[in-house]
Amino acid sequence: LVRSRGLGDVYKRQVRERVAMRSDLSPDLYQLLSKDAVNHVRRNVAANVGTPPQVLDELCQDVDPSVRFRVALNEVTSNVTFERLEQDAFEPVRLAASSRPRGKGEGGYGWGGG
């Protein structure tokens, strides 16, 4: 995991947070950012519709409930991941996952992603 220290590292963290919001990254870069030590970076990856469903599936087990919540709101989250999130310990995550439409897209993705 990436750790931040000092003013220069604060800037680097902010850059990672912004990069994580881009929808045109390579799958490998989404994967790398999904393992960042800074929860704001992981949240941005979880909310990003460009994030591959496999990465979202990994993020649905993140220690931070706000990351899992954003996975539950992401339109490309797979049905399998939604089912996992419906069992989450954090009630807002369960509610978000159970309120999402399913089965509309190719490959079992929630809101037409695929």
N, C-alpha and C positions, 0 to 999 in steps of 0.2 A: 504494500500500500504506500501511496505517496504521502509524505508528511510535509507540512508547511512550517517555515521558520523565517522570521524577519520580514522587513518591508518588501524586499524583492520576491519573497515567496508568497506574500499576500497578492501581489500582482500576478504571479504565476497561477495562483489559485483562481483568481478572477478570470484569467484567460481560459483555464480549463472549464470553468463554469459556462462561459460563453460558447466555447467550442462544443460542449456537450449539448447545446441547444440547436446546433446545425443539423439539418436533415439530409446532408449529402456526404456524410462520412463513410469510411470503409467499415465493414463489419468488425474488423480487428480493432479499429480505434474505438468504436462503441464498447467493445469488450474490455479494452484497457480502461476507459473512463468509468465503466461500471464497477470497477474495483478500487476506485479512488478513495482515499481516507476521508475526504471532505464530503459530508452528506449532501451539500448543495449540488455538487457535481453529479453524484449518483441520482439525485432527484431529477435533475435536468435530463439525464439519460433516460430515466424511467418515464418521463413525460413526453419524450421525443417520438414522433410517429415514424421517424427514420430508423429507430432502433430495431434491430432484428428480433423477432419473437423469441428466439432462443436466449438472447441476452435478457429480455424481459422476464423469461421464465426463471433465470438465475436471480434476478433482482427481486422477484416475489418472495424470496427468502432473506432479504436484507434485514439487518438488525434494526434499522431505523423504520418505524411504521410510516413515516411520511414518504419514504421511497416506495414502500409497498402500496400505499394509497395511490400514488401517481401511476404505478403499474396498472392498478385496477381501473384507472380512468383512461388509459391509453387505448386508442381505437384499434391498434394492431395486436393487442394482447390475445394470445390463443385461448381457446375454450378450456384446454387443460390447465392453463395458468389461472384462469378465472375460477375454476373448481378448487384449486389450491387456496386461492385468496378468500374464497367463501368460508374457509375453515380457519382463517387468521385469528390470532388471539386479540387483535385490536378491532373493536367493533366498527369504527368508521371504514376500515378496509373491507370487512365482511359486507357491510351495507353497500359500499361502492361496487364491489364485485358482483353482488347478487342483483343489483339494479341495472346491469348492462345487458343490452340485447346480444344474443349469440347466434352463431351459425349462418350469418349473412354472407360471409366471404369465402373465398377459396381456402382450402387447407384448414378450415375450422377456426379462422380468426374472427374475433368479435364483431367489429363494425366495418366489415367490408375490406379490411386489410388483407394482404395475402400475397 
